[in-house]
Amino acid sequence: MTQQVTRHARRVYFCGLPPIDNEQMVALFFNQVMAAIGGNTFGLGGIII
């Protein structure tokens, strides 16, 4: 399967974040969590964009 075909299954929608949060902070948090649990199987670098 191509990445485009599975794109919908890889998206996460969330709401209710404090107003001070921004996209960069959220991406950094999820990248750190994925790295901590070994969830990044695509090599170095962030996987959350």
PDB file of N, H, CA, C and O in Angstrom:
ATOM      1  N   MET A   1       0.831  -1.183   0.000  1.00  0.00           N
ATOM      2  CA  MET A   1       0.000   0.000   0.000  1.00  0.00           C
ATOM      3  C   MET A   1       0.875   1.247   0.000  1.00  0.00           C
ATOM      4  O   MET A   1       1.949   1.273   0.602  1.00  0.00           O
ATOM      5  N   THR A   2       0.408   2.247  -0.668  1.00  0.00           N
ATOM      6  H   THR A   2      -0.464   2.226  -1.156  1.00  0.00           H
ATOM      7  CA  THR A   2       1.147   3.505  -0.691  1.00  0.00           C
ATOM      8  C   THR A   2       0.808   4.334   0.544  1.00  0.00           C
ATOM      9  O   THR A   2      -0.201   4.098   1.207  1.00  0.00           O
ATOM     10  N   GLN A   3       1.661   5.301   0.838  1.00  0.00           N
ATOM     11  H   GLN A   3       2.481   5.493   0.299  1.00  0.00           H
ATOM     12  CA  GLN A   3       1.401   6.168   1.985  1.00  0.00           C
ATOM     13  C   GLN A   3       0.110   6.957   1.808  1.00  0.00           C
ATOM     14  O   GLN A   3      -0.592   7.224   2.784  1.00  0.00           O
ATOM     15  N   GLN A   4      -0.204   7.326   0.587  1.00  0.00           N
ATOM     16  H   GLN A   4       0.366   7.109  -0.206  1.00  0.00           H
ATOM     17  CA  GLN A   4      -1.425   8.092   0.342  1.00  0.00           C
ATOM     18  C   GLN A   4      -2.661   7.263   0.674  1.00  0.00           C
ATOM     19  O   GLN A   4      -3.645   7.801   1.181  1.00  0.00           O
ATOM     20  N   VAL A   5      -2.625   5.978   0.398  1.00  0.00           N
ATOM     21  H   VAL A   5      -1.825   5.541  -0.013  1.00  0.00           H
ATOM     22  CA  VAL A   5      -3.764   5.102   0.668  1.00  0.00           C
ATOM     23  C   VAL A   5      -4.012   4.974   2.168  1.00  0.00           C
ATOM     24  O   VAL A   5      -5.163   4.907   2.600  1.00  0.00           O
ATOM     25  N   THR A   6      -2.953   4.940   2.959  1.00  0.00           N
ATOM     26  H   THR A   6      -2.018   4.994   2.608  1.00  0.00           H
ATOM     27  CA  THR A   6      -3.099   4.753   4.405  1.00  0.00           C
ATOM     28  C   THR A   6      -3.078   6.065   5.188  1.00  0.00           C
ATOM     29  O   THR A   6      -3.074   6.051   6.419  1.00  0.00           O
ATOM     30  N   ARG A   7      -3.065   7.177   4.495  1.00  0.00           N
ATOM     31  H   ARG A   7      -3.068   7.188   3.495  1.00  0.00           H
ATOM     32  CA  ARG A   7      -2.946   8.470   5.166  1.00  0.00           C
ATOM     33  C   ARG A   7      -4.067   8.705   6.174  1.00  0.00           C
ATOM     34  O   ARG A   7      -3.810   9.192   7.275  1.00  0.00           O
ATOM     35  N   HIS A   8      -5.294   8.371   5.821  1.00  0.00           N
ATOM     36  H   HIS A   8      -5.503   7.975   4.926  1.00  0.00           H
ATOM     37  CA  HIS A   8      -6.421   8.596   6.728  1.00  0.00           C
ATOM     38  C   HIS A   8      -6.276   7.819   8.031  1.00  0.00           C
ATOM     39  O   HIS A   8      -6.744   8.269   9.076  1.00  0.00           O
ATOM     40  N   ALA A   9      -5.638   6.665   7.977  1.00  0.00           N
ATOM     41  H   ALA A   9      -5.257   6.299   7.128  1.00  0.00           H
ATOM     42  CA  ALA A   9      -5.467   5.829   9.167  1.00  0.00           C
ATOM     43  C   ALA A   9      -4.362   6.345  10.074  1.00  0.00           C
ATOM     44  O   ALA A   9      -4.259   5.914  11.223  1.00  0.00           O
ATOM     45  N   ARG A  10      -3.547   7.246   9.587  1.00  0.00           N
ATOM     46  H   ARG A  10      -3.631   7.596   8.654  1.00  0.00           H
ATOM     47  CA  ARG A  10      -2.422   7.758  10.366  1.00  0.00           C
ATOM     48  C   ARG A  10      -2.687   9.144  10.940  1.00  0.00           C
ATOM     49  O   ARG A  10      -1.813   9.704  11.603  1.00  0.00           O
ATOM     50  N   ARG A  11      -3.832   9.697  10.712  1.00  0.00           N
ATOM     51  H   ARG A  11      -4.541   9.242  10.174  1.00  0.00           H
ATOM     52  CA  ARG A  11      -4.142  11.034  11.212  1.00  0.00           C
ATOM     53  C   ARG A  11      -4.802  10.947  12.580  1.00  0.00           C
ATOM     54  O   ARG A  11      -5.590  10.044  12.859  1.00  0.00           O
ATOM     55  N   VAL A  12      -4.462  11.899  13.412  1.00  0.00           N
ATOM     56  H   VAL A  12      -3.822  12.633  13.185  1.00  0.00           H
ATOM     57  CA  VAL A  12      -5.053  11.993  14.738  1.00  0.00           C
ATOM     58  C   VAL A  12      -5.596  13.406  14.901  1.00  0.00           C
ATOM     59  O   VAL A  12      -4.887  14.387  14.674  1.00  0.00           O
ATOM     60  N   TYR A  13      -6.837  13.496  15.289  1.00  0.00           N
ATOM     61  H   TYR A  13      -7.413  12.700  15.473  1.00  0.00           H
ATOM     62  CA  TYR A  13      -7.452  14.792  15.545  1.00  0.00           C
ATOM     63  C   TYR A  13      -7.689  14.930  17.040  1.00  0.00           C
ATOM     64  O   TYR A  13      -8.166  13.994  17.682  1.00  0.00           O
ATOM     65  N   PHE A  14      -7.365  16.070  17.588  1.00  0.00           N
ATOM     66  H   PHE A  14      -6.978  16.830  17.067  1.00  0.00           H
ATOM     67  CA  PHE A  14      -7.595  16.304  19.003  1.00  0.00           C
ATOM     68  C   PHE A  14      -7.959  17.760  19.211  1.00  0.00           C
ATOM     69  O   PHE A  14      -7.635  18.625  18.398  1.00  0.00           O
ATOM     70  N   CYS A  15      -8.635  18.009  20.309  1.00  0.00           N
ATOM     71  H   CYS A  15      -8.898  17.306  20.970  1.00  0.00           H
ATOM     72  CA  CYS A  15      -9.032  19.379  20.623  1.00  0.00           C
ATOM     73  C   CYS A  15      -8.950  19.570  22.131  1.00  0.00           C
ATOM     74  O   CYS A  15      -8.644  18.632  22.867  1.00  0.00           O
ATOM     75  N   GLY A  16      -9.219  20.761  22.578  1.00  0.00           N
ATOM     76  H   GLY A  16      -9.468  21.523  21.980  1.00  0.00           H
ATOM     77  CA  GLY A  16      -9.199  21.052  23.996  1.00  0.00           C
ATOM     78  C   GLY A  16      -7.829  21.394  24.546  1.00  0.00           C
ATOM     79  O   GLY A  16      -7.619  21.354  25.759  1.00  0.00           O
ATOM     80  N   LEU A  17      -6.894  21.732  23.666  1.00  0.00           N
ATOM     81  H   LEU A  17      -7.065  21.764  22.682  1.00  0.00           H
ATOM     82  CA  LEU A  17      -5.566  22.121  24.136  1.00  0.00           C
ATOM     83  C   LEU A  17      -5.608  23.546  24.677  1.00  0.00           C
ATOM     84  O   LEU A  17      -6.404  24.362  24.211  1.00  0.00           O
ATOM     85  N   PRO A  18      -4.762  23.851  25.653  1.00  0.00           N
ATOM     86  CA  PRO A  18      -4.715  25.232  26.152  1.00  0.00           C
ATOM     87  C   PRO A  18      -4.339  26.197  25.028  1.00  0.00           C
ATOM     88  O   PRO A  18      -3.637  25.809  24.094  1.00  0.00           O
ATOM     89  N   PRO A  19      -4.793  27.435  25.106  1.00  0.00           N
ATOM     90  CA  PRO A  19      -4.514  28.411  24.043  1.00  0.00           C
ATOM     91  C   PRO A  19      -3.030  28.703  23.830  1.00  0.00           C
ATOM     92  O   PRO A  19      -2.666  29.191  22.760  1.00  0.00           O
ATOM     93  N   ILE A  20      -2.160  28.425  24.800  1.00  0.00           N
ATOM     94  H   ILE A  20      -2.455  28.029  25.669  1.00  0.00           H
ATOM     95  CA  ILE A  20      -0.741  28.728  24.630  1.00  0.00           C
ATOM     96  C   ILE A  20      -0.020  27.702  23.767  1.00  0.00           C
ATOM     97  O   ILE A  20       1.077  27.966  23.274  1.00  0.00           O
ATOM     98  N   ASP A  21      -0.624  26.538  23.581  1.00  0.00           N
ATOM     99  H   ASP A  21      -1.515  26.323  23.981  1.00  0.00           H
ATOM    100  CA  ASP A  21       0.013  25.514  22.755  1.00  0.00           C
ATOM    101  C   ASP A  21      -0.037  25.915  21.286  1.00  0.00           C
ATOM    102  O   ASP A  21      -0.978  26.567  20.834  1.00  0.00           O
ATOM    103  N   ASN A  22       0.991  25.511  20.553  1.00  0.00           N
ATOM    104  H   ASN A  22       1.756  24.980  20.920  1.00  0.00           H
ATOM    105  CA  ASN A  22       1.004  25.752  19.122  1.00  0.00           C
ATOM    106  C   ASN A  22       1.429  24.467  18.418  1.00  0.00           C
ATOM    107  O   ASN A  22       1.772  23.481  19.071  1.00  0.00           O
ATOM    108  N   GLU A  23       1.407  24.478  17.114  1.00  0.00           N
ATOM    109  H   GLU A  23       1.129  25.279  16.583  1.00  0.00           H
ATOM    110  CA  GLU A  23       1.714  23.267  16.351  1.00  0.00           C
ATOM    111  C   GLU A  23       3.111  22.736  16.624  1.00  0.00           C
ATOM    112  O   GLU A  23       3.305  21.522  16.702  1.00  0.00           O
ATOM    113  N   GLN A  24       4.082  23.619  16.770  1.00  0.00           N
ATOM    114  H   GLN A  24       3.925  24.605  16.706  1.00  0.00           H
ATOM    115  CA  GLN A  24       5.455  23.180  17.012  1.00  0.00           C
ATOM    116  C   GLN A  24       5.579  22.465  18.353  1.00  0.00           C
ATOM    117  O   GLN A  24       6.270  21.450  18.450  1.00  0.00           O
ATOM    118  N   MET A  25       4.919  22.982  19.386  1.00  0.00           N
ATOM    119  H   MET A  25       4.358  23.806  19.307  1.00  0.00           H
ATOM    120  CA  MET A  25       4.970  22.345  20.701  1.00  0.00           C
ATOM    121  C   MET A  25       4.306  20.970  20.674  1.00  0.00           C
ATOM    122  O   MET A  25       4.813  20.016  21.262  1.00  0.00           O
ATOM    123  N   VAL A  26       3.178  20.878  19.993  1.00  0.00           N
ATOM    124  H   VAL A  26       2.766  21.653  19.515  1.00  0.00           H
ATOM    125  CA  VAL A  26       2.459  19.608  19.898  1.00  0.00           C
ATOM    126  C   VAL A  26       3.284  18.596  19.111  1.00  0.00           C
ATOM    127  O   VAL A  26       3.388  17.438  19.515  1.00  0.00           O
ATOM    128  N   ALA A  27       3.872  19.016  17.994  1.00  0.00           N
ATOM    129  H   ALA A  27       3.788  19.957  17.666  1.00  0.00           H
ATOM    130  CA  ALA A  27       4.703  18.117  17.188  1.00  0.00           C
ATOM    131  C   ALA A  27       5.914  17.647  17.978  1.00  0.00           C
ATOM    132  O   ALA A  27       6.263  16.468  17.925  1.00  0.00           O
ATOM    133  N   LEU A  28       6.560  18.548  18.709  1.00  0.00           N
ATOM    134  H   LEU A  28       6.276  19.505  18.752  1.00  0.00           H
ATOM    135  CA  LEU A  28       7.709  18.181  19.530  1.00  0.00           C
ATOM    136  C   LEU A  28       7.319  17.147  20.581  1.00  0.00           C
ATOM    137  O   LEU A  28       8.035  16.166  20.780  1.00  0.00           O
ATOM    138  N   PHE A  29       6.199  17.359  21.248  1.00  0.00           N
ATOM    139  H   PHE A  29       5.618  18.156  21.086  1.00  0.00           H
ATOM    140  CA  PHE A  29       5.730  16.416  22.260  1.00  0.00           C
ATOM    141  C   PHE A  29       5.517  15.027  21.666  1.00  0.00           C
ATOM    142  O   PHE A  29       6.023  14.041  22.202  1.00  0.00           O
ATOM    143  N   PHE A  30       4.775  14.941  20.565  1.00  0.00           N
ATOM    144  H   PHE A  30       4.365  15.742  20.129  1.00  0.00           H
ATOM    145  CA  PHE A  30       4.490  13.636  19.971  1.00  0.00           C
ATOM    146  C   PHE A  30       5.743  12.979  19.397  1.00  0.00           C
ATOM    147  O   PHE A  30       5.874  11.757  19.461  1.00  0.00           O
ATOM    148  N   ASN A  31       6.660  13.755  18.841  1.00  0.00           N
ATOM    149  H   ASN A  31       6.554  14.748  18.788  1.00  0.00           H
ATOM    150  CA  ASN A  31       7.922  13.186  18.359  1.00  0.00           C
ATOM    151  C   ASN A  31       8.719  12.590  19.509  1.00  0.00           C
ATOM    152  O   ASN A  31       9.307  11.518  19.366  1.00  0.00           O
ATOM    153  N   GLN A  32       8.745  13.279  20.650  1.00  0.00           N
ATOM    154  H   GLN A  32       8.268  14.150  20.766  1.00  0.00           H
ATOM    155  CA  GLN A  32       9.462  12.763  21.817  1.00  0.00           C
ATOM    156  C   GLN A  32       8.811  11.489  22.351  1.00  0.00           C
ATOM    157  O   GLN A  32       9.506  10.543  22.720  1.00  0.00           O
ATOM    158  N   VAL A  33       7.496  11.464  22.392  1.00  0.00           N
ATOM    159  H   VAL A  33       6.932  12.233  22.092  1.00  0.00           H
ATOM    160  CA  VAL A  33       6.783  10.271  22.862  1.00  0.00           C
ATOM    161  C   VAL A  33       7.038   9.097  21.925  1.00  0.00           C
ATOM    162  O   VAL A  33       7.315   7.988  22.382  1.00  0.00           O
ATOM    163  N   MET A  34       6.947   9.327  20.629  1.00  0.00           N
ATOM    164  H   MET A  34       6.722  10.228  20.257  1.00  0.00           H
ATOM    165  CA  MET A  34       7.171   8.242  19.667  1.00  0.00           C
ATOM    166  C   MET A  34       8.601   7.719  19.754  1.00  0.00           C
ATOM    167  O   MET A  34       8.824   6.514  19.639  1.00  0.00           O
ATOM    168  N   ALA A  35       9.568   8.605  19.955  1.00  0.00           N
ATOM    169  H   ALA A  35       9.387   9.584  20.049  1.00  0.00           H
ATOM    170  CA  ALA A  35      10.962   8.174  20.099  1.00  0.00           C
ATOM    171  C   ALA A  35      11.141   7.359  21.377  1.00  0.00           C
ATOM    172  O   ALA A  35      11.875   6.370  21.384  1.00  0.00           O
ATOM    173  N   ALA A  36      10.477   7.767  22.457  1.00  0.00           N
ATOM    174  H   ALA A  36       9.881   8.570  22.452  1.00  0.00           H
ATOM    175  CA  ALA A  36      10.616   7.080  23.742  1.00  0.00           C
ATOM    176  C   ALA A  36      10.062   5.659  23.701  1.00  0.00           C
ATOM    177  O   ALA A  36      10.585   4.771  24.374  1.00  0.00           O
ATOM    178  N   ILE A  37       9.014   5.438  22.921  1.00  0.00           N
ATOM    179  H   ILE A  37       8.589   6.160  22.374  1.00  0.00           H
ATOM    180  CA  ILE A  37       8.412   4.100  22.867  1.00  0.00           C
ATOM    181  C   ILE A  37       8.900   3.292  21.667  1.00  0.00           C
ATOM    182  O   ILE A  37       8.438   2.174  21.437  1.00  0.00           O
ATOM    183  N   GLY A  38       9.830   3.856  20.907  1.00  0.00           N
ATOM    184  H   GLY A  38      10.205   4.764  21.094  1.00  0.00           H
ATOM    185  CA  GLY A  38      10.344   3.149  19.740  1.00  0.00           C
ATOM    186  C   GLY A  38       9.376   3.131  18.576  1.00  0.00           C
ATOM    187  O   GLY A  38       9.393   2.213  17.755  1.00  0.00           O
ATOM    188  N   GLY A  39       8.528   4.154  18.506  1.00  0.00           N
ATOM    189  H   GLY A  39       8.515   4.900  19.173  1.00  0.00           H
ATOM    190  CA  GLY A  39       7.511   4.208  17.462  1.00  0.00           C
ATOM    191  C   GLY A  39       7.981   4.755  16.132  1.00  0.00           C
ATOM    192  O   GLY A  39       7.236   4.706  15.154  1.00  0.00           O
ATOM    193  N   ASN A  40       9.196   5.276  16.068  1.00  0.00           N
ATOM    194  H   ASN A  40       9.801   5.316  16.863  1.00  0.00           H
ATOM    195  CA  ASN A  40       9.719   5.827  14.821  1.00  0.00           C
ATOM    196  C   ASN A  40      10.508   4.749  14.099  1.00  0.00           C
ATOM    197  O   ASN A  40      11.647   4.460  14.466  1.00  0.00           O
ATOM    198  N   THR A  41       9.919   4.158  13.085  1.00  0.00           N
ATOM    199  H   THR A  41       8.994   4.392  12.787  1.00  0.00           H
ATOM    200  CA  THR A  41      10.591   3.104  12.325  1.00  0.00           C
ATOM    201  C   THR A  41      11.122   3.616  10.993  1.00  0.00           C
ATOM    202  O   THR A  41      11.599   2.831  10.172  1.00  0.00           O
ATOM    203  N   PHE A  42      11.043   4.933  10.770  1.00  0.00           N
ATOM    204  H   PHE A  42      10.656   5.570  11.437  1.00  0.00           H
ATOM    205  CA  PHE A  42      11.453   5.505   9.492  1.00  0.00           C
ATOM    206  C   PHE A  42      12.821   6.154   9.544  1.00  0.00           C
ATOM    207  O   PHE A  42      13.204   6.839   8.596  1.00  0.00           O
ATOM    208  N   GLY A  43      13.570   5.961  10.621  1.00  0.00           N
ATOM    209  H   GLY A  43      13.258   5.405  11.391  1.00  0.00           H
ATOM    210  CA  GLY A  43      14.904   6.530  10.714  1.00  0.00           C
ATOM    211  C   GLY A  43      14.944   7.747  11.606  1.00  0.00           C
ATOM    212  O   GLY A  43      14.020   7.999  12.379  1.00  0.00           O
ATOM    213  N   LEU A  44      16.024   8.502  11.493  1.00  0.00           N
ATOM    214  H   LEU A  44      16.774   8.297  10.865  1.00  0.00           H
ATOM    215  CA  LEU A  44      16.216   9.671  12.336  1.00  0.00           C
ATOM    216  C   LEU A  44      15.281  10.799  11.939  1.00  0.00           C
ATOM    217  O   LEU A  44      14.803  10.873  10.807  1.00  0.00           O
ATOM    218  N   GLY A  45      15.038  11.670  12.896  1.00  0.00           N
ATOM    219  H   GLY A  45      15.426  11.610  13.815  1.00  0.00           H
ATOM    220  CA  GLY A  45      14.203  12.832  12.628  1.00  0.00           C
ATOM    221  C   GLY A  45      12.786  12.630  13.120  1.00  0.00           C
ATOM    222  O   GLY A  45      12.365  11.524  13.460  1.00  0.00           O
ATOM    223  N   GLY A  46      12.070  13.734  13.146  1.00  0.00           N
ATOM    224  H   GLY A  46      12.412  14.632  12.870  1.00  0.00           H
ATOM    225  CA  GLY A  46      10.694  13.690  13.611  1.00  0.00           C
ATOM    226  C   GLY A  46       9.774  13.039  12.598  1.00  0.00           C
ATOM    227  O   GLY A  46       9.993  13.117  11.389  1.00  0.00           O
ATOM    228  N   ILE A  47       8.750  12.403  13.113  1.00  0.00           N
ATOM    229  H   ILE A  47       8.572  12.340  14.095  1.00  0.00           H
ATOM    230  CA  ILE A  47       7.778  11.780  12.222  1.00  0.00           C
ATOM    231  C   ILE A  47       6.457  12.518  12.229  1.00  0.00           C
ATOM    232  O   ILE A  47       5.579  12.245  11.411  1.00  0.00           O
ATOM    233  N   ILE A  48       6.317  13.449  13.148  1.00  0.00           N
ATOM    234  H   ILE A  48       7.030  13.671  13.813  1.00  0.00           H
ATOM    235  CA  ILE A  48       5.109  14.248  13.239  1.00  0.00           C
ATOM    236  C   ILE A  48       5.363  15.557  12.511  1.00  0.00           C
ATOM    237  O   ILE A  48       6.344  16.251  12.777  1.00  0.00           O
ATOM    238  N   ILE A  49       4.462  15.886  11.583  1.00  0.00           N
ATOM    239  H   ILE A  49       3.665  15.322  11.367  1.00  0.00           H
ATOM    240  CA  ILE A  49       4.633  17.141  10.853  1.00  0.00           C
ATOM    241  C   ILE A  49       3.422  18.018  11.051  1.00  0.00           C
ATOM    242  O   ILE A  49       3.368  19.126  10.516  1.00  0.00           O
TER     243      ILE A  49
END
